[in-house]
C-alpha cells in the first residue's frame, strides 16, 4: 500500500474513532458540527474570486457593478455571480466569515483566511499575455503571483501571532486551488500558437505539472490540507453554447475531462512528495453536466441560458450589467423569483444556487465526487 493510501486510511480510521467516541474538534461551527479549521486560503480564477479584480488598476474582467451580488450581499462585491461562491459556503460551514480579497486595502486580518483568486487567471504567463492581447493590455493575477501574495500573508501572520502559532494555524487551515479552465479556454483553444506546439493531452499535462509545482510551494510554506478543484463542462457555458449554434463546445469539454482524468495521479504524486499532507480533489463534471442537461430534480429549467446578459443564450461576453450613457440597462435579467431555475448567472459563471449545491457535495459527498474523501473529513485529518 502506497503512502497516499496509508495517509488516507489513517485519516478515515481517525474519523471513525472520533465518531465512536463522540468527541468533536474545537473552533469553527457549521450546521451544528464543529471543525478545527481556523482559516481558508483560496487560489484560482473567477470560481474563487471574492473581489480581487476590483482592486486591479486595469483588470481583464470586472463584476463590481449591479446586478452582480443581488441575491445575498444585495450589492456587488466583485464576485462573478448573483451571491456567494462555493468557497463562501465552505467558509460558512466552518464557522468562518465569507472570503475577502487579499488586494482589498481595507482588509488586513488574515487569521481566518483570505482569497487570492483572480477572475480570468490561469497557471501560465501565456494565458495572461493572451488575455492582454485580446483585451488591450488588461490584466489578471496569475497563480504564481497569488502564491507570492500568500507568502506576504504568511509573513504578516508571523508578525501578528509569532512563528509557532502562525505555523500551527497554517497547518490546520484548508487551501483551495480552483484553476485551469482559463488555461484551456484563453490559453489554448483561442491560442493558435499553443495548439501548434502542444496537443490537448500535452497541454493538460502542463496544467497538471504546474499545479504540482504550486502545491509543493504551498506545502513548503506550511500547508498540509489542500483541495484541488476539478473542472466542469466549460464547453456548455452560455458563451460557448451561444457561439456554437446552440450546442456544447465539445473540444472544451474533452479537454476538461482530459484534465480531470489526470487528477488521481497528481494527488498520488503530491501525497508521496509531501509527507504529512492530506490532498484531495473534486470530481464535479458529471454532476454539473447532468444539472445543465436535466436539472429538474433541483428545480433548474434553464441549462445553458444565463439569467443575465444578451444574445440567444445571454452568452455575450461582459454584457451583464452593461448600461448606456443615461444609465439604462442594455442587458436581459431574469425575474428574481425565476432565478432558481437558472444554472448560470452570466455568460460563464454559475448562480449562487449551483455553487451551494456544489459546495454541499464537496463538503459531504462520497467518493463519486470527492477523492479520496470529502472536505468535512479533510477538516478532521
C-alpha positions in Angstrom: 0.0 0.0 0.0 1.5 3.4 -1.0 1.9 6.3 1.3 -1.1 8.0 -0.3 -3.3 5.1 0.7 -1.7 4.9 4.2 -2.4 8.5 4.9 -6.0 8.3 3.6 -6.6 5.2 5.7 -5.1 6.9 8.8 -7.5 9.8 8.3 -10.5 7.6 7.8 -9.7 5.5 10.9 -9.2 8.7 12.9 -12.6 9.9 11.8 -14.3 6.6 12.7 -12.8 6.7 16.2 -13.8 10.4 16.5 -17.4 9.5 15.7 -17.5 6.4 18.0 -16.1 8.4 20.9 -18.5 11.3 20.4 -15.6 13.8 20.5 -15.6 16.9 18.5 -12.8 19.1 17.3 -12.8 22.7 18.5 -13.1 26.0 16.6 -15.4 26.5 13.6 -19.0 25.6 13.9 -21.2 25.0 10.8 -24.7 23.5 10.8 -24.2 22.2 14.4 -20.9 20.5 13.6 -17.5 21.5 15.0 -14.3 21.6 13.0 -10.7 22.5 13.7 -10.3 24.7 10.7 -9.1 28.2 11.6 -8.8 29.6 8.1 -9.3 29.0 4.4 -6.8 30.3 1.8 -8.1 30.2 -1.8 -6.3 30.4 -5.1 -7.6 30.4 -8.7 -9.9 32.1 -11.1 -13.5 33.5 -11.1 -14.8 30.4 -9.5 -13.0 31.5 -6.3 -12.5 35.3 -6.8 -14.1 37.2 -3.9 -13.3 40.5 -5.4 -9.6 40.6 -6.3 -10.1 42.1 -9.8 -11.9 45.1 -8.3 -8.6 46.3 -6.9 -6.6 45.9 -10.1 -5.8 49.1 -12.0 -6.6 47.6 -15.4 -8.4 44.2 -14.9 -9.4 42.0 -17.8 -12.8 41.2 -16.1 -14.9 43.1 -13.6 -18.1 42.4 -11.6 -18.2 45.3 -9.3 -21.5 46.7 -10.5 -25.2 45.8 -10.4 -26.8 43.4 -10.8 -23.9 41.2 -9.6 -24.3 40.3 -5.9 -28.0 40.9 -5.8 -29.0 37.7 -4.0 -27.1 37.5 -0.8 -25.0 40.6 -0.4 -27.6 42.9 -2.1 -24.7 44.8 -3.6 -21.8 44.0 -6.0 -18.8 42.5 -4.3 -16.6 41.7 -7.3 -17.8 38.1 -7.3 -18.9 36.8 -10.7 -22.3 35.6 -9.6 -25.5 36.8 -8.0 -24.4 35.9 -4.5 -21.9 33.6 -2.8 -19.3 31.4 -4.3 -18.7 27.8 -3.3 -15.7 28.8 -1.2 -18.0 31.2 0.7 -20.4 28.4 1.6 -17.4 26.3 2.6 -16.1 29.1 4.9 -19.6 29.4 6.5 -19.7 25.6 7.0 -16.6 26.0 9.1 -18.0 29.0 11.1 -15.8 31.4 9.2 -16.8 34.7 7.5 -17.2 34.8 3.8 -14.0 35.2 1.9 -12.3 38.5 1.5 -9.8 39.5 -1.3 -6.2 39.9 -0.4 -5.9 43.0 -2.5 -8.7 44.8 -0.6 -6.8 47.6 1.2 -9.4 47.7 4.0 -8.8 44.0 4.9 -5.7 43.1 6.9 -6.8 40.4 9.4 -5.7 37.1 7.8 -6.2 34.9 10.8 -9.4 33.4 9.3 -8.0 33.2 5.8 -8.0 35.3 2.7 -8.7 34.9 -1.0 -6.1 35.4 -3.7 -8.0 34.2 -6.8 -8.4 36.5 -9.8 -11.1 36.2 -12.5 -9.5 35.2 -15.8 -6.3 34.0 -14.3 -4.5 30.8 -15.1 -1.3 28.9 -14.4 0.8 30.2 -17.3 2.1 33.6 -18.2 1.0 32.8 -21.8 -2.6 32.7 -20.6 -2.2 36.2 -19.0 -0.5 37.6 -22.1 -3.2 36.1 -24.3 -5.8 38.0 -22.3 -3.8 41.2 -22.5 -3.6 40.8 -26.3 -7.3 40.3 -26.6 -8.4 42.9 -24.2 -6.0 45.7 -24.9 -3.4 45.2 -22.2 -5.9 44.4 -19.4 -4.5 42.0 -16.8 -5.2 39.4 -14.1 -3.3 38.0 -11.1 -1.9 34.6 -12.2 -1.2 31.6 -9.9 2.5 32.4 -9.4 1.6 35.9 -8.3 -1.1 34.6 -6.0 1.4 32.4 -4.2 3.7 35.3 -3.8 0.9 37.2 -2.2 0.4 34.2 0.2 4.0 34.4 1.3 3.3 38.0 2.2 0.3 36.9 4.2 2.4 34.3 6.0 4.9 36.9 7.0 2.1 39.1 8.3 0.7 36.2 10.4 4.2 35.5 11.8 4.4 39.2 12.9 1.0 39.1 14.4 0.9 35.7 16.0 4.5 34.7 16.4 6.3 31.9 14.4 5.0 28.9 16.3 1.3 30.0 16.4 1.4 31.0 12.8 2.8 27.7 11.8 0.1 25.9 13.7 -2.6 28.0 12.1 -1.2 27.3 8.6 -1.0 23.6 9.2 -4.6 23.4 10.4 -6.1 25.6 7.6 -7.6 24.4 4.3 -6.1 25.5 1.0 -8.1 25.5 -2.2 -6.9 25.6 -5.9 -9.7 26.3 -8.3 -7.9 26.9 -11.6 -7.3 25.5 -15.1 -10.3 26.5 -17.2 -8.8 29.8 -18.4 -5.6 28.0 -19.5 -7.8 25.7 -21.6 -10.1 28.4 -22.9 -8.0 31.5 -23.4 -4.6 29.9 -23.2 -5.1 27.0 -25.6 -8.4 26.9 -27.6 -8.1 30.6 -28.5 -4.3 30.5 -28.9 -3.2 29.1 -32.3 0.5 29.1 -31.3 -0.1 26.9 -28.3 -2.1 24.5 -30.5 0.8 24.2 -32.8 3.2 23.5 -30.0 1.1 21.2 -27.8 -1.5 18.5 -28.3 -4.5 18.8 -25.9 -3.0 15.9 -24.0 0.3 17.6 -23.7 -1.2 20.9 -22.7 -3.5 19.5 -19.9 -0.4 17.7 -18.6 1.4 21.0 -18.5 -1.5 22.4 -16.3 -1.2 19.3 -14.0 2.5 19.8 -13.7 2.0 23.5 -12.9 -0.4 22.6 -10.2 2.1 20.0 -8.9 4.7 22.8 -8.5 2.2 25.2 -6.9 1.0 22.8 -4.3 4.6 21.9 -3.4 5.3 25.6 -3.0 2.4 26.0 -0.5 3.5 22.8 1.3 6.9 24.3 1.7 5.3 27.3 3.4 3.4 25.1 5.9 0.2 24.0 4.1 -1.0 20.5 4.9 -4.7 20.2 3.9 -5.2 21.0 0.2 -8.2 20.8 -2.1 -7.7 20.8 -5.9 -11.0 21.6 -7.7 -11.7 19.6 -10.8 -13.2 21.3 -13.8 -16.8 21.3 -15.0 -18.1 21.1 -18.6 -16.7 24.5 -19.8 -18.0 23.7 -23.3 -21.5 24.1 -22.0 -21.1 27.6 -20.7 -23.6 30.0 -22.2 -20.9 31.9 -24.1 -19.7 28.7 -25.7 -23.1 27.3 -26.5 -24.2 30.6 -28.0 -21.1 30.7 -30.1 -21.5 27.1 -31.2 -25.1 27.3 -32.7 -26.8 26.1 -29.5 -24.6 23.1 -28.8 -21.9 22.5 -26.2 -18.4 23.1 -27.5 -17.0 19.6 -27.3 -13.3 20.4 -27.6 -13.6 22.4 -24.4 -15.4 19.5 -22.7 -13.0 17.0 -24.0 -10.0 18.9 -22.6 -11.7 19.4 -19.2 -12.4 15.7 -19.0 -8.8 15.0 -20.0 -7.5 17.3 -17.3 -9.8 15.7 -14.7 -8.6 12.2 -15.6 -5.1 13.2 -14.6 -6.1 14.4 -11.1 -5.8 11.0 -9.4 -2.2 10.6 -10.4 -1.5 14.2 -9.4 -3.0 13.5 -6.0 -0.9 10.4 -5.5 2.3 12.1 -6.7 1.8 15.1 -4.4 1.0 12.9 -1.4 4.2 10.9 -1.9 6.2 14.1 -2.3 4.7 15.9 0.6 4.8 13.7 3.8 2.2 14.6 6.4 -0.1 16.3 3.9 -3.7 15.5 3.0 -4.5 16.3 -0.6 -7.9 15.7 -2.1 -9.6 16.6 -5.3 -13.1 17.3 -6.5 -14.9 15.5 -9.4 -18.0 17.5 -10.2 -18.0 17.2 -14.0 -20.8 14.6 -14.3 -22.9 16.3 -11.5 -22.8 19.7 -13.2 -23.3 18.3 -16.7 -26.3 16.4 -15.6 -27.8 19.6 -14.0 -27.2 21.6 -17.2 -28.9 18.9 -19.3 -31.5 17.6 -16.9 -31.7 19.7 -13.7 -35.4 19.5 -13.0 -34.7 17.4 -9.9 -33.1 20.5 -8.4 -35.6 23.0 -9.9 -33.4 24.0 -12.8 -35.1 24.6 -16.2 -32.6 26.8 -17.9 -29.5 24.7 -18.7 -27.0 26.8 -20.7 -29.1 30.0 -20.8 -27.8 32.6 -18.4 -30.1 34.8 -16.2 -28.2 38.0 -17.0 -26.7 39.1 -20.4 -27.5 39.5 -24.0 -27.7 37.2 -27.0 -29.6 34.0 -27.7 -28.3 32.3 -24.5 -27.5 35.6 -22.7 -23.9 34.5 -23.5 -22.4 37.7 -24.8 -19.1 38.3 -23.0 -19.3 41.1 -20.4 -22.9 42.0 -21.3 -24.4 41.5 -17.8 -24.6 44.9 -16.1 -23.9 47.0 -19.3 -25.7 50.4 -19.4 -25.8 53.2 -21.9 -24.8 56.8 -21.2 -28.0 57.5 -19.4 -27.7 54.5 -17.1 -30.3 52.5 -18.9 -29.8 48.7 -18.8 -28.7 47.2 -22.0 -29.0 43.6 -20.8 -31.6 41.0 -20.1 -32.2 40.0 -16.4 -34.4 37.2 -15.3 -37.0 37.9 -12.6 -35.7 37.3 -9.1 -38.5 34.8 -8.5 -37.2 32.8 -11.5 -33.5 32.9 -10.7 -33.6 29.5 -9.0 -34.4 27.9 -12.5 -31.0 29.1 -13.9 -27.8 27.2 -13.7 -25.8 30.2 -14.9 -25.8 33.7 -13.8 -24.0 35.3 -16.7 -22.0 34.2 -19.8 -19.7 31.9 -18.0 -20.4 31.8 -14.2 -22.9 29.7 -12.1 -25.6 31.1 -9.9 -25.3 31.0 -6.2 -27.8 28.2 -6.2 -25.5 25.9 -8.2 -22.5 26.9 -6.1 -24.4 26.0 -3.0 -25.2 22.5 -4.4 -21.6 22.0 -5.4 -20.3 23.1 -2.1 -22.6 20.5 -0.5 -21.1 17.6 -2.4 -17.6 18.9 -1.8 -18.3 19.1 2.0 -20.3 15.9 2.5 -20.3 13.9 -0.8 -19.0 10.4 -1.3 -16.0 9.2 -3.3 -18.0 9.7 -6.5 -17.4 13.4 -6.2 -14.6 13.7 -3.7 -11.4 11.7 -3.7 -10.1 10.1 -1.6 -12.5 11.7 0.9 -14.6 14.8 1.3 -13.7 18.2 2.8 -15.6 17.6 6.0 -13.3 14.5 6.6 -10.3 16.5 5.5 -11.0 19.0 8.2 -10.5 16.3 10.8 -7.3 14.9 9.4 
